[in-house]
Amino acid sequence: MGIGGGITLLVIGAILSFGVADRIEGVNLTVIGYILMGGGLIWLIAAIATNAQRSNTSHREVIERHDNPPAPRA
């Protein structure tokens, strides 16, 4: 779950922060929403950095050819 996980946390956090008006005793849903949005933002930044690093690598293929085997020793 790369970028999608971060976006999911951002959306759930925004819904809890701005869209839910219910109250649960002992639980502040607004603060939980802000915490989820912060975690989603960190997750999103880490996923983007990982993807950028992954596309920045280079690969080299080395092929050894043995066309002329060495002569046997007598």
Buried (B, 14 or more C-beta within 10 A) or exposed (E): EBBEBBBBBBEBBBEBBEEEEEEEEEEEBEEBBBBBBEBBBEBBEBBEEEEEEEEEEEEEEEEEEEEEEEEEEE
